[in-house]
Amino acid sequence: MDNHEVIVHSPTADQDLPDLPHEQSVRYIRALLNRIDYYTNNDMEVFIFNNKGGKAGASLLHPHSQLVALKGFPGIIEQEKEEALQYYNEHNTCYWCDLIAEELTTKDRIVYENAHFVILVPKASRWSYEMKLMPKRHGPNFGFINDVEINDLANVLKYALVAYDNLFDHPDRNFWIHTQRYEPYHWHIGFIPHIKVFGGLELGAGIWVSDRATPEEAAKDLALKIQEYINTSH
């Protein structure tokens, strides 16, 4: 894998993204954007991911994210691209924009919302307490967010991770950024906490059992932890 980079979160090993001051979180996001811009200009797609803890696949103790750049990615990302194109051809709209509008109408699975972003628990969650963070402003490429959105995302990303830390006492967890250069797509960030061990049904059949809470219950639990954090930090 030729194009593989490590983005270190902070100078110290005892500070991860939920612990960083706002300015350092902004620097982290700008570092990601810088590398996305570089690889996009070299005709590549970028996948960014973060593993925290042994159960999540982390091999280094110092908090960091990883970036992989290729001509294209198979698997889930390719499937999302194909389904997004099919949805656009059938509805002439973006699948994720329509999803956000629907979820904001019912609010049953909304974890957090502000002017630029929304965090929600997917209706068909693969893992208990899975979350997705999505921008309200449509765009396929994470690299094209503006300065206001960068500052806002620094807060919202922290809120998502703090919710896991405070609900499950700092669990191992993963998050990843799905971004594409071209339409039809809508960049987003996915999160899972490792609070269960996958069994044969999940690993062998690909049937994911979200058995700790319904999506609606999970959204309420996570939303409460974010609101408690906001109340105590302001």
C-alpha positions in Angstrom: 0.0 0.0 0.0 2.1 2.9 -1.3 0.0 5.9 -0.2 -0.5 5.4 3.6 0.0 8.2 6.1 -0.3 8.5 9.9 -1.8 11.8 11.3 -0.8 12.2 14.9 -3.5 13.9 17.0 -1.3 15.7 19.6 2.3 15.9 20.9 1.4 13.9 24.0 0.3 10.3 24.2 -2.3 10.9 26.9 -4.4 13.4 24.8 -6.8 12.1 22.2 -9.3 14.0 20.2 -11.9 14.3 23.0 -9.2 15.9 25.3 -7.7 18.4 22.9 -8.3 22.2 23.1 -10.4 23.5 20.2 -7.4 25.0 18.4 -5.7 21.6 18.2 -8.8 19.9 17.0 -9.0 22.4 14.2 -5.4 21.8 13.3 -6.2 18.1 13.1 -9.0 18.7 10.7 -6.9 21.1 8.6 -4.2 18.4 8.4 -6.7 16.0 7.0 -7.9 18.5 4.5 -4.4 19.3 3.4 -3.7 15.6 2.6 -7.1 15.1 0.9 -6.3 18.1 -1.3 -2.9 16.7 -2.2 -4.2 13.3 -3.2 -7.3 14.6 -5.0 -5.0 16.7 -7.1 -3.1 13.5 -8.0 -6.3 11.8 -9.2 -6.8 9.6 -6.1 -9.6 8.9 -3.7 -8.9 9.1 0.1 -10.1 7.0 3.0 -9.4 8.2 6.5 -9.9 6.0 9.6 -9.1 6.0 13.3 -8.7 3.0 15.6 -8.6 3.4 19.3 -7.8 0.4 21.5 -6.8 -3.2 20.8 -10.4 -4.3 20.0 -10.6 -1.6 17.3 -7.3 -2.7 15.7 -5.0 0.0 17.1 -1.4 -1.1 17.0 0.2 2.1 18.3 -0.6 3.7 21.7 -0.1 7.3 20.6 -3.4 8.6 19.4 -3.4 8.9 15.6 -5.5 8.5 12.5 -4.5 6.9 9.2 -5.0 7.9 5.6 -5.0 5.6 2.6 -5.1 7.0 -1.0 -5.9 4.8 -4.0 -7.4 5.2 -7.5 -10.6 3.8 -6.0 -11.8 1.6 -3.1 -13.7 -1.7 -3.3 -16.2 -2.9 -0.8 -18.5 -0.6 1.2 -17.3 2.6 -0.4 -17.9 1.3 -4.0 -21.3 0.0 -2.9 -22.2 3.4 -1.5 -21.2 5.0 -4.8 -23.3 2.6 -6.9 -26.3 2.9 -4.6 -26.0 6.7 -4.6 -25.9 6.8 -8.4 -28.9 4.5 -8.6 -30.9 6.6 -6.1 -30.0 9.8 -8.0 -31.1 8.3 -11.3 -34.5 7.2 -9.8 -35.2 10.3 -7.6 -33.0 13.1 -9.0 -31.9 13.9 -5.5 -29.2 12.9 -3.1 -29.9 9.9 -0.9 -28.1 11.4 2.2 -29.8 14.7 1.8 -33.2 13.0 1.8 -32.2 10.8 4.7 -31.2 13.9 6.8 -34.5 15.6 5.9 -36.5 12.6 7.0 -34.5 12.1 10.2 -34.8 15.8 11.2 -38.6 15.5 10.6 -39.1 12.6 13.0 -36.1 13.3 15.3 -36.4 9.7 16.7 -32.8 8.9 15.9 -31.1 12.3 16.1 -28.2 12.4 18.6 -27.1 16.0 18.0 -27.9 18.8 15.5 -26.5 22.3 14.9 -26.5 24.7 12.0 -24.1 22.7 9.8 -24.0 19.1 11.0 -26.2 16.3 12.3 -25.3 13.2 14.2 -27.8 10.3 14.0 -28.1 6.6 14.7 -28.9 4.7 11.5 -32.3 3.1 11.3 -30.7 -0.2 10.4 -27.7 -0.1 12.6 -25.0 -2.8 12.1 -23.6 -2.3 15.6 -25.2 -1.2 18.8 -24.8 2.6 19.2 -23.4 3.1 15.7 -23.5 6.8 14.7 -23.2 8.8 11.5 -22.1 12.4 11.3 -23.2 14.2 8.2 -23.0 17.8 6.9 -26.3 19.5 6.1 -24.7 21.3 3.2 -24.5 18.8 0.3 -21.0 18.0 -1.1 -19.3 14.8 -2.1 -15.8 15.9 -1.0 -14.9 16.4 2.6 -12.0 18.5 1.4 -14.3 21.3 0.3 -15.7 22.4 3.7 -15.3 26.0 4.6 -13.7 27.7 7.6 -17.0 28.0 9.5 -17.7 24.3 9.0 -14.2 23.4 10.0 -14.6 25.1 13.4 -18.0 23.6 13.8 -16.8 20.1 12.9 -14.1 20.3 15.5 -16.8 20.6 18.2 -19.2 18.1 16.7 -16.5 15.4 16.3 -15.5 15.9 19.9 -19.2 15.6 21.0 -19.6 12.3 19.2 -16.4 10.8 20.8 -17.2 12.2 24.3 -20.7 10.6 24.1 -19.0 7.2 23.7 -16.4 7.9 26.4 -19.0 9.0 29.0 -21.6 6.4 28.2 -19.2 3.4 28.0 -16.2 4.5 30.1 -13.8 5.2 27.2 -14.4 2.1 25.1 -12.3 1.0 22.2 -13.8 2.5 19.1 -13.4 3.3 15.4 -14.4 6.2 13.2 -13.9 6.7 9.5 -14.5 9.4 6.8 -16.1 8.5 3.5 -15.4 11.1 0.9 -15.5 11.1 -2.9 -14.3 13.5 -5.6 -17.5 13.4 -7.7 -21.2 13.5 -7.5 -23.5 11.9 -6.6 -22.2 11.5 -3.1 -22.4 13.1 0.3 -19.4 12.8 2.5 -20.0 11.5 6.1 -18.2 10.1 9.1 -19.1 6.7 10.7 -18.6 5.7 14.3 -18.8 2.4 16.3 -17.9 1.5 19.9 -16.6 -1.9 20.6 -19.0 -2.9 23.4 -19.7 -6.5 22.2 -17.8 -9.4 20.6 -19.0 -10.3 17.1 -20.2 -13.9 16.7 -20.6 -16.3 13.8 -23.9 -14.8 12.7 -22.2 -11.4 12.1 -18.9 -12.6 10.8 -20.0 -15.6 8.9 -23.4 -14.5 7.5 -23.0 -10.7 7.5 -26.2 -10.4 9.6 -25.4 -7.7 12.1 -27.2 -7.9 15.5 -27.7 -4.6 17.3 -28.7 -6.2 20.6 -27.8 -3.6 23.2 -30.4 -1.0 22.3 -32.8 0.0 19.6 -31.6 2.8 17.4 -34.1 5.1 19.1 -32.9 4.2 22.6 -29.3 4.5 21.5 -29.9 8.0 20.1 -31.5 9.1 23.4 -28.6 7.7 25.5 -26.0 9.4 23.3 -27.8 12.7 23.0 -28.1 12.9 26.8 -24.3 12.4 27.2 -23.6 15.1 24.7 -26.0 17.5 26.4 -24.4 16.8 29.8 -21.0 17.5 28.4 -22.1 20.8 26.8 -23.8 21.9 30.0 -20.7 21.2 32.1 -18.1 22.7 29.7 -19.8 26.1 29.2 
